């Protein structure tokens, strides 16, 4: 196990390095110059002032030298300095990361839990009206754009019914502490987490249903029925457990894409996470901050893939881990 983890960490470092280099050149190839953007916002278009800004932030150096300096900094866990925010990139990301982890973690648990539950119910009642209803709802949530669901949720639950807050992380200026603060953050979390989770819930529900129906036709399930085991026991201990492996695989792959979905969700709901930070950095041509968000996001995806492989052994101990 330790050898497997060590080998995967080494491979992850190599992949992360390749991602850093690729993102560096892609961002530099994008149109727009941060020095020109900052000069324009300052109301100065003097070429000398722009040249001074480019020299100050190292943008006048050749690209290979800029890349070497940046990779050298990452090797020492230095993500650079945001010339736009006038703060270290690592501090900006660490300030926003807890909000993103809270949103994506909650959305992941909602999507996985409800997806497996509804998928198991659909498989158990295959061909009945409940199976059709769950399948149709799953298709609707899968086909509906995230931003439309977010806007409709705001109109319904915030504007019309006034049940939940529509924007932000907490009530501004309220000064809540303790349990009151936790409940306030939870109320603000409901809409963005559900919006982000419903899309992936549809995927897990369909995958669980298809996998359980496939496993239910296998010989060991027929043997369990012939022994007279109860239907609930067969569904839980024999069918569902063996059907979870494809779901775990899909969940591990899509856990990283939750961060991508969080960019849109955080923007619509004004959630102060790294998705919103990345969007703002893109508009401001803040190269270092944008690259820093990409590095952290990529590292999180690689870590989630490793965790997924380890969970395989918990779901099915017969699986041999290989790097």
Secondary structure, DSSP 8 states (H G I E B T S, - for coil): -HHHHHHHHHHHHHHHHHHHHHHHHHHHHSS--HHHHHHHHTT---HHHHHHHHHHTTTTS-HHHHHHHHHHHHHTT---EETTTTEEHHHHHHHHHHHHHHHHHHHHHHHHHHHHHHHHHHHHTTTSHHHHHHHHHHHHHHHS-HHHHHHHHIIIIIIIS--S--SSSS-TT----HHHHHHHHHHHHHHHHHHHHHHHHHHHHHHHHHHHHHHTTSHHHHHHHHTT--HHHIIIIIIIHHHHHHHHHHHHHHHHHHHHHHHHHHHHTT--SHHHHHHHHHHTT-HHHHHHHHHHHHHHHHHHHHHHHHHHHHH-TT-----
